[in-house]
Amino acid sequence: MTTTAQRPRTRTRRFEIGWEVIVATVIIAVIAVAGLIVWLLPGLDSYATTADPFLSPSAQHLLGTDNIGRDSFTRLASASLTSLLISLSATVIAGVIGVTVGFTAAYLEGPVASVIMRFVDVGLAIPGILLALTIRVILGAGTPTLILSLGVLFAPSIARIAYGAAHEIRHRAYVQAAELDNVSGFTIVVRHLLPNAATPVSVQLAATAAAAVALEAALSYLGQGIQPPNPSIGQMVQEFGQYIQSAPLLFVGPIISLVLMSVAWNLLSDGLRRGANARSIRE
């Protein structure tokens, strides 16, 4: 009687996409498409005064008009897309800076890593609005400065997460073996540290985007973010607060948009975390 050896089963490293990721993607896509329609289609001008002020919602003006006769929907859609793009851009900058700093500290280790991470801790200790306002004062107003200030502000939190993940991976056997084989540091980072630290860093990046949306709105509310006549969520909340009883949609619309964007990014963060946990349990 002969027996045939069975091949061992291989495990598939499959990421589980949960409802959080789907809902977040739908919300972000709807906001992006609405904003792009306003930006790209002729006849939809968020700056033009085309009607009487304080008109009620209608087929021609979906959310009515504001205090000087501008279409409320086009301005809200444009402001929401602007906020979305600013949060994405700031998150990319924070990710590049944070991952570079965190991985550098994890790879070098020793006193150099201690000094680097102490600077990271100092960055985490500084109040967010204070740091953002300081950068704005030094570099001046403007959307690029706003994006840069938000990116620098959130970089330390990304660096801390990246360092923690990379530091743990740095001491695994296969990384030590690669060093013994004289594999370059850059190759080790790209081939081993970056792929294995991608999940915790991605979770933090999504949470950072949510925080960037809220802080950008706060800065615009204070007059230190997007400058008029460009529409922004924070500026609209500040400007239309006085009309909350006579024209509540002018005030409530931007708040709903802000909440939806924040919820979407947080749902994406939770979904990435849940998917990673489910994969690790299967493995």
Number of C-alpha atoms within 10 A of each C-alpha: 2 4 5 5 6 6 6 6 6 6 8 9 11 13 14 16 14 15 12 21 21 14 16 21 15 13 16 17 12 13 20 18 13 17 22 14 14 20 17 10 9 8 9 15 17 22 14 14 15 13 15 14 15 21 18 13 15 10 7 8 16 13 21 23 27 23 17 13 17 23 29 24 24 25 27 25 27 26 25 26 25 20 25 23 16 23 27 21 19 27 31 18 21 28 26 15 18 27 26 17 22 27 26 21 25 27 21 14 15 10 10 13 18 14 13 17 20 11 12 20 15 10 18 16 10 12 10 16 16 11 16 26 19 13 19 19 12 9 14 14 16 13 14 14 18 24 25 20 23 32 28 20 25 26 28 26 23 28 28 22 22 30 27 19 22 26 21 12 20 22 12 11 10 13 18 14 11 15 13 9 9 8 13 10 14 11 11 18 19 11 12 18 23 18 11 15 21 15 18 18 24 19 22 23 25 24 21 28 30 27 19 26 26 20 19 27 26 19 18 23 19 12 14 21 26 24 14 10 9 13 22 26 33 27 26 22 21 16 14 18 15 13 15 13 9 9 19 13 22 26 20 16 17 26 17 13 19 21 13 18 25 22 18 25 27 23 23 26 25 19 23 24 18 19 19 19 15 15 15 12 7 10 10
